[in-house]
Amino acid sequence: MKLLSKTSLYFLMLSIPLLILSGFIGYYVITEEVKHSNDELLLNRVKQIEHYLRENDSVSLDFLVKTKEAKIDKTIKNNFINGNKTIFSDTLILDKTENEMAPNRMISSIVKGGNTNYKIKIWRSTIEYDELIEGILYLLVGILVALFLISIILNFWISKKMWKPFYTSVSNLKTFRASDNTIPSFEKTTIKEFAVLNKSLQNMMDKMIVDYNSQKKFTENASHEIQTPLAVIKSKVDLLIQSENLKENEVELIVAIDDACAKLTRLNKSLLLLTKIENRQFKTAEKVAVEQMVDSSLLLFEDYINEKKLVLTKNIESDFWINMNSDLCLVLINNLIQNAIRHNKEEGSIVISIKADEIVIENTGKLEALNTATLFKRFQKNSNSHLSIGLGLAIANEIAEVSGLSLKYQFLNNRHCFILKAVKML
């Protein structure tokens, strides 16, 4: 959920108890105000009737009684309970027009007219509390719906206008590559927080470009400087091996030096390749047919397969087309097939299955699953082979990640399975 939407949701959730509280307060204020207003009107009526009684205005008094606006009776009492001559109360009186009992506010008072005491009851229709509650409820629901609609409109407007610089910055981060040596342009904004964010991102990207170029230059120089003495050592060792007066133990030492030199050369090339992959230096992408890459790789490793007497099986259901750099694709397939050969047993088997969206390379070997936690990490060896430098699967996994592929390992039916498939975009 977006930050703006979540903030609006919290606002609406907080609004509900506030609106309910406002409803109770509104109900109390309205009822008290209506009651106070009715009490004042009833008191004025009492004073008016008291005036009629003093003036002996029988016509006005008869009119009030006949219209059932008041009830006037003679009484010998001169006060009510606790000495109060005026008492307010709520009562229900039949409303003949609607044929139902309607709430009324009533005043009972004792007044003096001449030498006679009169008991007066005057009532006035008041609001129906159930209708008041219903009205307040409708009002609160209407306000909540209005707040919800306003929140949606504001979210849309703020998302399109105010947050536009932020989304532009996020898009720039997703597409930024230090290898491009270009800082993307950020949208100008008057919002201080976004302006600070954009400035920080620009500074960070500028430093990343500088660091990338420094690292790239160092890697290339180091690789070149290391490769040159290794080549010299290799040539000198080859010359020594061709010497005629070498003893057997001397030959063994020279062969060991040659193997170590070859391993250092492979290690240097592999680390350089990993660095180039991480730095996204392989930019050219094209549609690559995996089956063709597999055939090229099998041709390259044909002697090794025959040497170990491995049984090779290919199951081609449909060709797997990948949009990636063709050189990296060949390195990826080579490493997976080389891994299946190197860690296989004598007279074992390799099964390569290709479908429209994946390739599975299975091989026999150890009758136990490999440690998936360290399998794709650098310099993790799964065998004692002196030819392995522990970078093959790390390189394969790195290529898969930068090319939008998924490389997984499973141990099924006593076979080691490496599954390479396209990642589905959401």
N, C-alpha and C positions, 0 to 999 in steps of 0.2 A: 504494500500500500504506500502511496506517495505521502511525503511529509505533509503537504498541504491538505490532502484528503483526511489524513489521520488527525491533524489539528482541528479540522472542521467537525470531524466525528466526535472528538472530545468536547468541542464547544456545544454541539447539539445534545450530547448526553448530559452535560452540565446544565443545559437550558431546561431539561425536563423537570428536575426537582425544583429549580428556581421558579418555573411557571406554576407548578403545583402549589408551592408556598405562596406565590403571588395570588393564586386563585383563592386560597383560604383567607389571606389578608383582605383581598378585594371583597369577598363575601361578608366578612366581619364589618368592614367599613361601610359597605352599602346598607346592610341591615341596620346598623346603629344609626346611620344618617337618616334613613327612612323612618325609623322608630322615633328619633328625636324630632323630626319634622312633624310627624303625626301627633306627637304629644303636645307640641306647641299649638297646633291647630285645634286640638280637642280642648286645651285650656282656654283658648280664645272663645270657643263655642260655649264653654261653661260660663265665662264672664258675660257673654252675650245673653244667655238664658237668665242669668242672675239679674241682668239689667231689665229684661222683659218682666221678670217677677216683681221687681221693685216698682216698675212703671205700671204693673197690672195690665200688660199688653197680652190679653187673652187670644187675640187673633193670631199673632206670631207664634205663641206657644202651641195653639191648636194645630197650626200648619206643620210645625216641627214634629208633633206627635203623630198626626195623620200620615205624613210622608215617611214615618218610621226612621227618622233621623235621630230621634232622642226619645227617652222614656222618662216622664216626670211624675213622681208620686209623692204625696204628703207623708211625712214621717215624724215620729215624736223624738227620734234620735237627733243628736246635734253633733256627733262625730263617729268615726269608724274605729277600727282596732288601732291601739297604740296612739290614739289621739289624732290620726291622720284623717283629714276631711276629704282628701282626694287620693284615689287609688287608680293606678294604670294596670291594665291586664290585657292579655291576648285571648281571643275567643274565636269560635267558628259560628258563622251565621249563614243561613240558607240563602243562596243566590238563586232567585226564582228564574232569572233569564237563562242561566246555565244549568239550573236544577242540580246544584251541588253545593256542599258546604265550603264557604270561602273564608279565608283568614281575615280577621278584623282586629283593629286596635281599639280598646274601649276604656273610657274613663268613668269612674263612679265617684260622685261627689255629693256632699250635703251643703246646700246653700239656704240662706234665710230670705224669705220674701214677706215683708211685713212682720207679723207676729207668728208666721208659720214656717216650719222647716220642711224643705223639699229634698227628696233623694233623686238625683239626676243621673241617668246613664246615657252616655253619648258614644257612638261607635263610628268608626271610619274604616272603609276597606283599605287593606294594605297589600303589599306585594305577596305573591305566592312563592314560598321559599323553594319549592321543588322546581318551579319554572326559572327562578333565579339561578339555582345550581346548574340546571341544564344550559341556561344561557352562558354562564361563566365557563362551563365545560366546552361548549362549542367555540367560544372565544379563544380558549387556551389551545384547543386543537387547531384552530385556524391560524393562530400565531405560530405554532410549531411547524405547520405545513409551509407557512410563508417563510419562516427561517430556513427550512430545508431547501426550498426552491431558491431563495436568495443565496444560500451557501453554494448550491450547485452552479449558479450563474457566476458568483464571485470566484469560485474555484476555476471555472473555465476561463474567465477573463484574466485572473491573476496568473494562471498557468501559461496563458498565451502571451501576456504582456510583461508582467513583473519578473517572472521566472525564466523568461526566454534567454537572458545572458547566462544563467546557470546551466541550462540544457545545452547551450552552445559550447560552454566550457567542457561539459561531460563528453560531448561528441568529439571535441578536439583531443581530449585525453585518450579516447578509444582509438582514434586514427593516428595519433602521434607516433612517429618512429624516429629515434635518434639518428638512424642511418640515413634519413632523408636530408639531414642538415638544414631543416626548415622549421621555424616556429609558426604554428598556425595563428591566424588573426582572431583575436577575441572581440566580442561585441562590446561597444562602449555602453556604459551604464551609469546612472546617477545614484544607484544604490551602493552605499559605502561598502557593505559586506561583500557584495559581488565584485566590486572594483578591487578590493584587497585580495580576494581569492584569485582573480585573473592575473594580478600583478605577481602574486606568489607562484602561480603556475608558469608564467612566462620566465621568471627567474630560474625555476626548477628545470624547465625544458632547456633553457640556455646552458645550464650547468651540465645537464645530461648529454647534450650534444658535444660539449667540450670534453667531458669524461670519456664519451664513446670514442671520439676521434683519437684521444690519447691512448686509450686501451687498444684500439684497433692498430694504431701505429706500433705500439709496444709489442703486440702479439705478432704482427707481421715481421718486425725486426728480429724479435727473439727467435721465431720459427726459422727465419733465414739464417741467423747466426748459429743456431743449433744444428740445422740441417747441413751446413757446410762442413764443419769438423766431423760430423757423422759420416758424410760421404767420403771424406779423406781417410778416416779410420777404416771404412769398409774397403776402400781400394787397396790400402796398405795390407789389410788382413788377407785379401784375395791374392796379393802378390806373395805373401808369406806362405800361404797354403800351397802355392805352386813350386815352392823351394824343394830341392831334391834331398837335402841333407837333414831333414827334420826327423827327430825321434818321435816315437808313438805318443809319448806323454805331451810333447810339445804340440803335436797336431791336435790332440784333444783340447789343450788350452786355447789354441788359436780358433778352433771350431766354437768353443764356448764364448770367446770374445766376439766372434762373428754373429752368433745367435743373439747375444746381448745387444750388439750394435743394431741388428735388424729389429729387435724388439723396441729399442729406443727410437728408431726411425718411425715405426708404426705408431708408437705412443705420441710422438711429436705431431705426426700427421692427424691422428685422431683428436688430440686436444685442439689443434688448429681448426679442424672441421667443426668441433663442438662450439668453439668460440664464434665461428662464422654463422653457425645456425642460430645461436642465441642472439647474435647481433642483427639477425634478419638480413644477411648479406646476399642471400639467394632470393632474388626478387622475381625473376621471370617465372611465370606460371603458365601451364598449358594442360590440355587434356592428355592424360597418360594412361595407356592400357596396361593394367597390372599383369595380365597374362604374358604380354611381350617381355616385360621386365623379368618375370619369373623364368622364362625360357633363356634369356640372356644370362641370368645368374646361374642357372643349372649348367649351362655350357661352360661357364667360368670354373665351376666347382666339380666338373665331371670326373676329373682324375681322383679327387678326394673321395667322391662317392664310390667310385670303383675300388679304391684302395681299401675302404672299410667294408666293402661288399654289402652296401646298403640297398634295400629294395625301395624304389621310388614309385609312388602312385600319385597321379594327378586326376582330380575330379573337377571338371570345368562345367559348371551349370550355366554360367553367363559371365561375360567379361566384366571386370570391375574397373570403371573409369574414375580417375581421381584428377582433380584440378590442382596441380602442384608443380614444383620444379622437377624436371625429368631426372637431373643428376642426383638430386636428393632422394627421389623415388627409388632409383637403382641402388643407392647406398643403403636405404632402408631395407629393401628386399634382400640384398646381399648379406647384410648383417643377420637377418632372421634365418636365412637358409644356412649361412655359415655356422650360426649357433646350433641349428638342428643337426648339422653334420658333426661339429666338434664335440658336442656333448652326447652324442649317440653311442651306442654299443656296437661292437663288431657284429656284422650280419643283421643289424637292426633294420628299421624301416622309417621312411619319411612319407607322410601323406600331405599333399597340398590341395586344398579345396578352395575354389574361387566361385563366389556368387556375385550378384549384381551390386551388392553393397558391402561385401566383406571378403577377406581372404584368411583362411585358417591354415597354419603350418603346424603339423603334429609330428612328433618324433618319439621313438622309444629311448630309454636311458635308465637313470636311477628310478627304482620303484618307490619313490616318495616325492611328495610335492616340494617345490622350491619355496623359499621364503619370499613371499610377495612384498614384504615390507622393505626389503633391501634389493630386490631383483633388478630394478631399473636404476639403482644408484651407481655412481661412478666407482670404479676399482673394486666392484663386488664380484668375485670369481665364484662360479658354481662348479668348478672342476679343478683338477690339479694340472691341467694342460699347460705346458711351458709356452705354448703359442698364444694363450689368452692373456690380454692385458686388462680385462675387466671394464672395457668401455663400449663394447659392441651393442649391448641392449640399451645402455644409457644414450648412445647416439641415436638408436632406432626410436626410442621413446621421445627424445627431443625433436627429431624430425616429424614424428607423428603429431606432436602438440602444435608445432608452428604451422603445420599443414592442415589443421582442422580435422585430424583423425584421432581415433581412440585405439590404443594398443593395450590389450588385456592378456593375462595369463591364467590358464586353468589346468588342473591335473585331472584328466578324465580317462577312465578305463586303462590305468597304468601308462598313460601317454601324456607327454607334456605338450600343451596346446597354446600357441600364440595367435590371438585373434586381432586382426587389424580391420577396423570398419570405419565408415564415414560417420561423423557426429551429426545427428539430426538437429537442425536449428529450430529453436522454439519460436 
